[in-house]
Amino acid sequence: MSITIDDIRKIFLDTNKKYMVKDNSNLRRLECCLTQQTDFLFIFTCTQESYEKNKICISKIDYYLNHNLIKEI
């Protein structure tokens, strides 16, 4: 089964839930809140104070290919 651009655009997450998001720069999972979603991106704000960056951006295409990048908690 092939996926289309419209299928990718329809992937949405719940903004009222918290997620564990895999940060590829240091290969660890961080607790985050979804702050914005566009047609092709998820933008998370990290809630862990020890994390030096504030935002993590995951493409919807990456998420489609690897659902382990984002886990609902």
Stockholm file with secondary structure:
# STOCKHOLM 1.0

chainA/1-73         MSITIDDIRKIFLDTNKKYMVKDNSNLRRLECCLTQQTDFLFIFTCTQESYEKNKICISKIDYYLNHNLIKEI
#=GR chainA/1-73 SS CCCCHHHHHTCCCCTTSEEEEEETTTTEEEEEEEEEECSSEEEEEECCTTCSCSEEEEEHHHHHHCGGGEEEC
#=GC SS_cons        CCCCHHHHHTCCCCTTSEEEEEETTTTEEEEEEEEEECSSEEEEEECCTTCSCSEEEEEHHHHHHCGGGEEEC
//
